[in-house]
Amino acid sequence: MDPKFLEKLQGLRLAYGRPMAVTSGYRHPTHPLEAAKPTPGTHAKGIAADIRVGPGEDVWDIVFLAMNHGFTGIGVSQRQGKPRFIHLDIGPNKRVWGY
């Protein structure tokens, strides 16, 4: 994992003041999710992680804190009835999206 990314993630954790469960960090380029892409993504570069949003946690609190801590890629899972996740990265493209 990229040290700059880990510093940002730790800063976010401290600002949030609650534990944050990382469900996916680095993925090797041959990992099925990366291999299915035209080119490996930010997880394969060590500059991304997916965070589980637990019951009672406000996903938007985390999103706004992440924006203020310099994360450039923020994806919010929108799957009804399933655990929610937030993708965070520091890639070159600034974007916020739902998936």
Helices and strands as residue ranges (DSSP letters): H 3-16, E 21-24, H 32-35, E 48-53, H 59-68, E 73-76, E 84-89, E 95-98
